[in-house]
Amino acid sequence: MPKYKRRWRGKDGRWNYEYAPKPGAKHSAREILSEPAPVTEPQSGQLDLLAWAAAQPTPEPEPTPEAEAMPEPTPEPEPPKNREEGVAQLTDMLQHPKMRKITSEAQLRSRLAGMGHTKVCSRCGGSGSHSFNLRDGTTCFGCGGSGKQAVAIDRELFDKVKAQVESGEFEAYVQERMEIGQAKRTAAKAKDLLWDVNSSSDWYAYHYPKDEAGKYIKLPGYLPRHSVLSYKIHDFARRAEDKAKTLSIDMQNRRKTPDEREAAALELARRLPELEKRIRLVDKVFNQIKDSGELVADNAAGHEAKRAWREDDDYKAEDRHRVAALARARVLMAAALAEEGLDHLE
């Protein structure tokens, strides 16, 4: 015997059933869940059409391709309940594929300090200096000379770091660290690069010639090569090398703060093209005086000054020649620097 009294097909194409169970009959839970909900057929004049339409089951909309491609929202992590959970969540939050992986709490604190989560050192009061010793000078052991200490890892710090990550400040910090790292790598090769530029110049090849085997040729001292004017001009190239050497030393000086060392690396990386340009400019001025014959004339004047000192007892002849050569070198280099828009290195 069927479980329904009558059935009919509705406007939506579905079958509707009117059940008429026997008095006292009981359906099982499986039958109740599997059976569709009974819908009563409207009787004309007894049920409003709108009420009947509202009572009809609403078909579920088919999923669109855009909705299927949309990723599910990632649930927000719960706030840490203790310090260990806070360290673990902060470590996961501050990991970045372009930076070194955080594997210890010390690295986590270093990254937090770089993002500005520090406090004033309680040992030196923020000066970075304390009592003197022969190894580290006056560097404070409480902060390493930076004047800052790490803050405690708590709920307040977690909320601040989370806000920085969501606002994009962490990405800006990563980009800044990438630029500083590139500047350090460039600055580490600055001295070698400038030496390569200087050793491959025409000035160096003229004063220190090599044979076919690449060995230096020892020339007699009377040949017109070692001119005082030439060396005074080359002092400007040496000054550029000394500037790079000074910044390189500051970059590696452990007695300076990390910020000062990073500033020296950035300054050296920024000025490296300018220093290289100065060395090449010296080569340009040297070729100018060599082609004009002024180089040979200055060398002859230097030999005459030596003769006057040895034979005529004119002890200041060489000094006068050096002063004149230095003045001439400054005039030539000033004109060349002004043409390139550069100034003198002090």
Steps between C-alpha positions, in 0.01 A plus 500: 500500500649844407589742778319789335136558414552698181768681306517776236769682301545868586593792275868455577486143364536330836271236639293598802364237735211491748572240764227309680661275761288255688377604840760412759768415238856617573762587241865424561757782524653397168165519324416835651836651391485351151142601423439845350303747703125477433352787307126549499336574166334841511122503479338773297359767724653357820868599481656817378728452199787695659484297818501183299803613295687589820435153634657333197862372544758737351743326265866542590697715250761322297859608582661733245862457376598824677368371831678166455832673421478732801727371779356435837573770757795418722398493864682753713742349751389502854689729739782323684413362840858495634850615411594185306198535272580870455857424389377231258229721346733800467760278333245376244371854447843652429633228269571628149636315195746782419655506848689251712278246672439565870625196692556642848354752739809719462432537126136579577603774743743641244221525241265657755768755585539584133127569482525747788393287797774604744545693821777719642793303644479490878879468539626797299182709479496490120850641440652167395814569709598377844824423682821474292692180421788434263307259280170677428570853616194657663243277327213413731453125552129542571411619150813441291549874447159561342340652809192279457377179658234247398151526645307222671296264282139541614149553366558872438808428284307232310222746414748765383691258275175365357387854415836570330475185289144579393578865417802415281770642728668161517536487120657848505743380768593196288564723197721730709705207630545370146637838390738513798622147426567588138687814611718295735589254226588786266702684765697186585637494143553877475876504573572220254285665234675837535840331495407319179394831344823668610733216398343481154534875435735665252683675785590167661601343170724797422684511833509124563529329159491123463656264250320236299523255792319746728806588712592855590782661306757688710577827327803725558430806711612749235222406257225766476231299670491578872370855489411693817201654322378154402516375858325810634218438255483137606460608863140581415444137406667386819273732694198321355649165599569629852138615531379152408750347743378723786136410441594132473675516837199672658277229354700229681583689820351303790526803728234678297129431536321279245318806366831681445651200321196468275514874427866467395413208269215694341723807454777297339259321265344832406833675432674211327401611146616854581838379633549285192419801283765707681769241430412492131502880497858497628590273211342750262707792638817290489449424130444871443835606646677207331369592156580870546864435598456652844589167661847492342558867579414449867733202519783708354427775754521242777842383380617861486384552860698196610810626318467840667473333840808283445728739313387852598402416859149634435320290761157653431500440124315170529250649745421780258452249221261289711294804598474611136403146389233477772353837400489395134340165590230677701420730210473211255289285732274791598419560133435129439286464814298810415436361155358180653311682777709357787675666792832437677524219755623626834 
